[in-house]
Amino acid sequence: MLVVSSDSGYVEEAFAWARDQALAWVRTGPGNLPSYWAGYPSRELFYLRDVAHQAAGAHLLGLDAENFAMFRHFARSATPARKWFPLWAFHFDGRIAALDHHSDEHFVREIPAVFDLTYRALEQYDWTGDRRWLDDPDLAAYYRTCVGEFVTAHDSDGDGVPEAGGTADIFLGTATYNEREAPLLIAGDGLAAQYAVLRKLGRDAEADRLQAIYQTWWRDDHFARGVTTDGLDFDWGLESHTLAALFGLGGTDQHLDWLEAKMTSDPPKNIESKSYYPELLFKYGRDESAWQWTKHLIDSRDDYPEISFTVVEHLVAGLLGLRPRAGDAVLAVDSHLPAELGVLTADHIRVGGWDLRITQEARHTTEVTVHSGPGPLTVVVAGTPHLLGPGETARVSTPTKDRS
């Protein structure tokens, strides 16, 4: 079992709470799919957006069977009759959630989710090295159709970008995860999620075209949140802004400064939207801000399942700066510890078949021990690779990074 220790009792208590809370949401058992609760605590369901975002924390907690079963169940639900949208929610036994599906013409669907499912599934391959994430027929077919038939079915102007109907009705399909959004045809989070998937699939020319489109959305100090029938919309868009940067579009310092200011001055009302903030900020090395938002989630002790799962991810993958490529037997490590944390250790991190202990001492020393594994693992610290076999440890000191 994953264990976290630190010179901060606050971190140790937070991790214990998040781990225990997340594991309490597991619903694997007789009559059920391997699964965990992902959505409102009042609804005994797992939701697509929530599963996609909880998957990294779930992996760290050993819930790989649950991740695979739920992702594949969503992938199987994307059919021609549904115009290649996956369904939004299921019961733990695999039944469709009627609350969110009235018919194959009237069900909850949001464009970012189509690509998010693929992106996070491929992230699970990075964590596990399990070839099923690439080769399973249902998942492989879904990856192809989400950037193929799905785009064709929803791209009215032939620019390679799917559009929503512009009604902002989630049962008719929306462009964004922000369900309080204006009626957008195209949203930043949908465009960026598609971009991220194309990068993951090595379809760089197509990704470059989407990146070029997004660059035309710039005005003054920030990018637009999306496109309406009247043109570009530059109002604050919550997920349509923050997730665009998370998925890799618009990560300029000026835009990130604007995002951080808006995240603080005009935050979302739903805490699950805030659960992405540490991941976004760690991605761009804004570690002090990422830590403040992580503490916000911790201090909430919110029972929404996404919070406990993502707190596990932020405390381990975020603070330690883990970027796995298990299929290539590679793990990059880069400390994101804030000023108030001196030491953080996570023991029994699973990357592919390797069982690891990783310690960060402030921002200057990294120690990695390979307890066991199928062979040597390349651990990259501050850009320098270190080849470690089972039973070996590397302790690497690097020049202290400037704090963000």
Sequence and secondary structure as in RCSB ss.txt:
>XXXX:A:sequence
MLVVSSDSGYVEEAFAWARDQALAWVRTGPGNLPSYWAGYPSRELFYLRDVAHQAAGAHLLGLDAENFAMFRHFA
RSATPARKWFPLWAFHFDGRIAALDHHSDEHFVREIPAVFDLTYRALEQYDWTGDRRWLDDPDLAAYYRTCVGEF
VTAHDSDGDGVPEAGGTADIFLGTATYNEREAPLLIAGDGLAAQYAVLRKLGRDAEADRLQAIYQTWWRDDHFAR
GVTTDGLDFDWGLESHTLAALFGLGGTDQHLDWLEAKMTSDPPKNIESKSYYPELLFKYGRDESAWQWTKHLIDS
RDDYPEISFTVVEHLVAGLLGLRPRAGDAVLAVDSHLPAELGVLTADHIRVGGWDLRITQEARHTTEVTVHSGPG
PLTVVVAGTPHLLGPGETARVSTPTKDRS
>XXXX:A:secstr
  EEEES HHHHHHHHHHHHHHHHTB  STTS S B BS TTS  EEHHHHHHHHHHHHHTT HHHHHHHHHHHH
HT  GGGTT   SEE TTS B GGGEEETTEE  BHHHHHHHHHHHHHHHHHH  THHHH HHHHHHHHHHTTHH
HHHH SSSSS     SS  TTT BSSS TTS   SEEHHHHHHHHHHHHHTT HHHHHHHHHHHHTTEETTEE S
EEETTEEE S  THHHHHHHHTTS   HHHHHHHHHHHHHS  SSHHHHTTHHHHHHHTT HHHHHHHHHHHHHH
T   HHHHHHHHHIIIIIHHTEEEEGGGTEEEE     TT  EEEEEEEEETTEEEEEEEETTTEEEEEEEE SS
 EEEEETTEEEEE TT EEEEE       
